[in-house]
């Protein structure tokens, strides 16, 4: 969790007023921690990041479908409409509403509508990693494995720059 927080905090530093950020957590239930706000609200975004905690089962499917619903609502024509899914890849099989195949079809459909999915992996579970790599590929985003503190510095910044008009 600390590497995730560090990665996101580093990303906050380059956000502009035109950028929008939302934060959704998911365990047994989905919680909208921060509804889509402007990137110039850095203190509010950082406070939301600091409030994140782990716990409970991982209903990643519900978290992802909630993220797509929010992205559709706040969709920016000609913008970088992207979900960054941070996970250990261990979605609970006890509370998911979709099969893996259905989930991949949903992600593919959303990417066809110009909504990218990038998956940031934390953890070492190979089965979870395989699922997350498939999701990222179907979402026309990247699968990024963060395994040390060095990678928290700029890996998300590079991914956002790759998919937007932010240049070095």
Secondary structure, DSSP 8 states (H G I E B T S, - for coil): -HHHHHHHHHHHTT--TT-EEEEEEESSSEEEEEEEEETT-HHHHHHHHHT----S---HHHHHHHHHHHHHHT--TTS--EEEEEE-S---TTS-SS-HHHHHHHHHHHHHTT-EEEEEE-S--HHHHHHHHHHHHHTEEEEEE--SGGGGTTHHHHHHHHTSS---
